[in-house]
Amino acid sequence: MTIAKALIAEMDQEAEATRRCLERVPEDKLGWKPHEKSLSLGQLAHHLAITPGEMAQSMTDGGMDLADFPEELYLAAESAASLVLTLE
């Protein structure tokens, strides 16, 4: 198995686990924060939903600069249902 095929298989497996997690985010708790200085649950869940796409994009662009994160990483999810759509 090539490295590319192994990475794709692993990302597919992780996507299933991430999807199950995002499907369980309660709609009425999107604004909840684990700590006053933390991001909200909606922001954390949105970050989780966009991370696989960001990783794939960085692989095709030749790398990722961690100091140059897009602003969309800090957006909150509009709804619990939108999280799975964002992941897809």
JOUR-V753431 format. One record per residue. N is the residue number from 0. PHI is phi in radians with two decimals (* if undefined). Layout:
N;PHI + N;PHI
//
This chain:
0;* + 1;-1.30 + 2;-1.07 + 3;-1.08 + 4;-1.13 + 5;-1.14 + 6;-1.14 + 7;-1.12 + 8;-1.08 + 9;-1.17 + 10;-1.15 + 11;-1.10 + 12;-1.13 + 13;-1.17 + 14;-1.09 + 15;-1.11 + 16;-1.14 + 17;-1.13 + 18;-1.04 + 19;-1.07 + 20;-1.13 + 21;-1.16 + 22;-1.16 + 23;-1.71 + 24;-1.23 + 25;-1.28 + 26;-0.98 + 27;-1.41 + 28;-2.01 + 29;-1.08 + 30;-1.55 + 31;-1.17 + 32;-2.11 + 33;-1.18 + 34;-2.69 + 35;-1.05 + 36;-1.63 + 37;-1.48 + 38;-1.25 + 39;-1.29 + 40;-1.03 + 41;-1.10 + 42;-1.21 + 43;-1.14 + 44;-1.16 + 45;-1.11 + 46;-1.04 + 47;-1.08 + 48;-1.24 + 49;-1.61 + 50;-1.03 + 51;-1.04 + 52;-1.15 + 53;-1.12 + 54;-1.12 + 55;-1.09 + 56;-1.10 + 57;-1.17 + 58;-1.18 + 59;-1.38 + 60;-1.53 + 61;1.60 + 62;2.55 + 63;-2.37 + 64;-1.77 + 65;-1.12 + 66;-1.41 + 67;-2.08 + 68;-1.24 + 69;-1.21 + 70;-1.07 + 71;-1.12 + 72;-1.11 + 73;-1.83 + 74;-1.31 + 75;-1.63 + 76;-1.14 + 77;-1.27 + 78;-2.76 + 79;-1.13 + 80;-1.14 + 81;-1.25 + 82;-1.12 + 83;-1.17 + 84;-1.10 + 85;-1.14 + 86;-1.06 + 87;-1.11
//
